């Protein structure tokens, strides 16, 4: 996708990424590459294209997942069962720097798009495969939707209340795999600058989320038991989690050292003696007596309104946050930190302008550096004719 006139150069300008992708993990990786300046050609099946286009219709008739994950890309529809379409894809790949695919296991190889075949022909190519469980092992061919990976890696066991396990409210396995693919591709491009050679990368949702489960897995290996599932609380720290003021305001506390605990007792609870109560005098004692600790805290905060609770916490420099909904006057959509730092933009789409957060990678301190490229969300097959015409010429 050509740069608009006058736009400053970005780190991945000139890098061509071809992606046979759908759903979340691979599109997330390639969207970050597009934001950093790469040209991303998204190959979709003819007709409806990426099935994530149909997850919902809440963004002016478009899917919220698709809008989030696919801005700044060119959509080309190809029927990869057609030899002529495969030939077109190979013409594009001959000039590509990166190929990303999340076909079902073995499908890329059957299409002649596996890492071994493509890198034999194009040694500088960075080839990234994203799968559910990896290319080997007994789960290789198992379905690997995000919820299923959350269950298999134990995240569901660690999330929720003691009585009710729950999945994470976001596609954690997909996001984890997408971000490892993104960082792996950047590392491979950097290595290619030194060696002249591309490489093959493999990222699985299972491996990515297993890595994110590192704390509870390490805890379980050492203790012989899993950490306790504790809602918004922490299995090894107290007080930690949500507490409610008398007017219903929910405040989240995360007190992680003894100095802060002592200040909290004196300045927020109004009783410095609580800090030396033998039930609460150490971190491990507070965890052991968590119900009693919560009773003491609730008795004080329940007599205050939210503004006073927050004022006390601020005066005492106690770590805290508000539990915010997504919408409403105090919602995340209108979070004062986003607004103060001008983090919202709009991008084009087949449904018109849609909101988008500025990417988290800032080029320059304080947001004053080069803006990342936030291109429009493509319609299915929108760029097919132009792209195929371009690559058939050479």
Long-range contacts (C-beta under 8 A, 24 or more apart in sequence): 1-34, 1-39, 1-40, 1-72, 1-73, 1-74, 1-375, 3-37, 3-373, 7-373, 8-370, 8-371, 9-37, 9-370, 10-36, 10-37, 10-363, 10-370, 10-372, 10-373, 11-36, 11-37, 11-363, 12-36, 12-37, 12-38, 12-189, 13-37, 13-38, 15-39, 15-97, 15-98, 15-189, 16-41, 16-95, 16-96, 16-97, 16-98, 17-41, 17-96, 17-97, 17-98, 17-99, 17-100, 18-43, 18-89, 18-92, 18-93, 18-96, 18-98, 18-99, 18-100, 19-43, 19-73, 19-99, 19-100, 19-101, 20-80, 20-99, 20-100, 20-101, 20-102, 20-103, 20-108, 20-113, 21-50, 21-100, 21-101, 21-102, 22-50, 22-51, 22-52, 22-102, 23-50, 23-51, 23-52, 23-102, 23-174, 24-52, 24-65, 24-69, 24-146, 24-171, 24-174, 24-175, 24-178, 25-102, 25-130, 25-173, 25-174, 25-175, 25-177, 25-178, 25-181, 25-203, 25-205, 26-100, 26-101, 26-102, 26-130, 26-178, 26-181, 27-52, 27-69, 27-70, 27-178, 28-69, 28-174, 28-175, 28-178, 28-179, 28-182, 29-100, 29-128, 29-130, 29-178, 29-179, 29-181, 29-182, 29-185, 30-73, 30-100, 31-69, 31-70, 31-71, 31-72, 31-73, 32-178, 32-179, 32-182, 32-359, 32-361, 33-98, 33-182, 33-185, 34-71, 34-72, 34-73, 34-373, 34-375, 35-71, 35-72, 35-359, 35-361, 35-372, 35-373, 35-374, 36-361, 36-372, 36-373, 37-372, 37-373, 38-97, 38-98, 39-74, 40-72, 40-73, 40-74, 41-73, 41-74, 41-76, 41-92, 41-383, 41-387, 42-70, 42-73, 42-74, 42-75, 42-76, 42-378, 43-76, 43-77, 43-78, 43-80, 43-89, 44-75, 44-76, 44-77, 44-78, 44-380, 44-381, 45-77, 45-78, 45-79, 45-80, 46-77, 46-78, 46-79, 46-381, 47-77, 47-380, 48-380, 49-75, 49-77, 49-380, 49-381, 50-380, 53-380, 59-349, 59-351, 59-354, 60-349, 60-351, 60-352, 60-354, 61-351, 62-349, 62-350, 62-351, 62-354, 62-377, 66-377, 67-349, 67-354, 67-356, 67-377, 68-356, 70-377, 70-378, 71-347, 71-349, 71-356, 71-374, 71-375, 71-376, 71-377, 72-347, 72-373, 72-374, 72-375, 72-376, 73-375, 73-378, 74-378, 74-382, 74-383, 74-386, 74-387, 75-378, 75-379, 75-380, 75-381, 75-382, 75-383, 75-384, 76-381, 76-383, 76-384, 76-387, 76-388, 77-380, 77-381, 77-384, 78-384, 80-111, 86-111, 86-112, 88-388, 88-391, 88-392, 89-113, 91-391, 91-392, 91-394, 92-387, 92-391, 93-118, 93-122, 93-125, 94-121, 94-122, 95-391, 95-394, 96-122, 96-125, 97-124, 97-125, 97-126, 97-189, 97-198, 98-125, 98-126, 98-127, 98-128, 98-185, 98-189, 99-125, 99-126, 99-127, 99-128, 100-128, 100-130, 100-181, 100-185, 101-128, 101-129, 101-130, 102-129, 102-130, 102-131, 104-141, 105-131, 105-132, 105-135, 105-140, 105-141, 115-200, 116-200, 119-198, 119-199, 119-200, 122-198, 123-197, 123-198, 124-192, 124-196, 124-197, 124-198, 125-198, 126-185, 126-188, 126-189, 126-192, 126-198, 126-199, 126-201, 127-198, 127-199, 127-200, 127-201, 128-181, 128-184, 128-185, 128-188, 128-200, 128-201, 128-202, 128-203, 129-200, 129-201, 129-202, 129-203, 130-177, 130-178, 130-181, 130-203, 130-204, 130-205, 131-202, 131-203, 131-204, 131-205, 132-204, 132-205, 132-206, 133-204, 133-205, 133-206, 134-202, 134-204, 134-206, 134-207, 135-202, 139-206, 144-204, 144-205, 144-206, 146-171, 146-172, 146-173, 146-174, 146-205, 149-173, 149-205, 149-206, 149-209, 150-209, 152-206, 153-206, 153-209, 153-210, 153-213, 154-213, 154-216, 154-217, 154-226, 155-209, 155-212, 155-213, 157-226, 157-229, 158-213, 158-216, 158-226, 158-227, 158-229, 159-229, 160-229, 160-231, 161-229, 161-230, 161-231, 162-228, 162-229, 162-230, 162-231, 165-229, 172-209, 172-212, 173-205, 173-206, 173-208, 173-209, 174-205, 176-205, 176-208, 176-209, 176-211, 176-212, 177-203, 177-204, 177-205, 177-207, 177-208, 177-209, 179-208, 180-207, 180-208, 180-211, 232-323, 233-290, 235-287, 236-283, 236-287, 237-283, 237-287, 238-283, 238-286, 238-287, 238-290, 238-293, 239-264, 239-286, 239-293, 239-294, 239-297, 242-323, 243-294, 243-297, 243-298, 243-301, 244-298, 244-301, 244-302, 245-301, 245-302, 245-304, 245-305, 245-306, 245-308, 245-309, 246-301, 246-302, 246-303, 246-304, 246-305, 247-305, 247-306, 248-306, 249-305, 249-306, 249-307, 249-309, 249-310, 249-322, 250-322, 250-323, 251-301, 251-306, 251-309, 251-310, 251-313, 251-320, 251-321, 251-322, 251-323, 252-320, 252-321, 252-322, 252-323, 253-313, 253-318, 253-319, 253-320, 254-319, 254-320, 254-321, 255-318, 255-319, 256-319, 258-282, 258-283, 260-317, 260-318, 260-319, 261-286, 263-316, 263-317, 263-318, 264-316, 264-318, 266-316, 267-312, 267-315, 267-316, 267-318, 268-300, 268-309, 268-312, 268-313, 268-316, 268-318, 269-296, 269-297, 269-300, 270-300, 341-367, 342-367, 345-374, 347-374, 347-375, 347-376, 347-377, 348-375, 348-376, 348-377, 349-376, 349-377, 350-377, 350-378, 350-379, 350-382
